[in-house]
Amino acid sequence: MNKFIIAGIGELLWDVLEESEELGGAPVNFSYHANSLGAKGYAISTVGDDRRGKAALAVLEKRKMSTRYITVRKGAVTGYVLANVDDKGVASYSFPDDVAWDHLTLAEPTLSLAKEVDAICFGSLGQRSPKARLAIVSFLQATRPDTLRIFDINLRQHFYTTEIIQNSLKLANVLKLNNEELEVLGVINDIKGDERSLLKKLVEKYNLQLAVLTRGGKGSLLVSPAEISSHPGCPTNIVDTIGAGDSFTAATALGLLRGYPLSTINDHANRVAAFVCSQKGAMPLLPVDLRENISKTVQLS
């Protein structure tokens, strides 16, 4: 069976922690986990020709990720973020301006990839510069009508506007967000209610196939036009939460492409995310039971 082609487009950066640096960025984390879970996962971004840029490409190649769609910008500073992890393992971030991924451009091979992807994940942070926003929108508009276009809203600091969020929702057919981001969308769209009613209204307003709400240690809620699935989450010993949400999104994308029920997708995605929380960094090696085809590891309901 041919592998699904899945990509993440936007920021590639180093999470600079107190004692180490870990490669990350939501689109890169997403594509790594999609690749680990059995797809052909590709990261689309830009790095500088500096030490961190060269190291990023080396890390991805070591992790068996293609770097074909990562461009190198001469003289640019490769993206990084100052990450602080509290005593509960929850990370907060501080992003510098004008780094390499703010200058994302689409070379011809990348534009050709747009016609091939079965799923593409993008966020608001990657669109903070007009140049990168244009590249991301152009890629999304070039995808097939049946492509999953996943908007992982990923609100960070002041790097978003109402216009960016609403335009992204119009381009997407899957939305992924957390509780704080759901509150923001409620205000922006002038809708009220509990989690379920807010997600239902967003699904209806933007004609979404699915809305995914991750609730930290309290699990997740998946809402489609015809189905709702709530999951309490999986117990785990948290080391840090970096990359857990991106792994959840990757598992969800694979489950949707394979046509599994929401309850099955929700369970598998929670188990993947719980494991990532138990490890250091955004891209740990997933154990075999999580990497195998979901049909072999999760009972269909």
Disulfide bonds with the S-S distance in Angstrom:
none
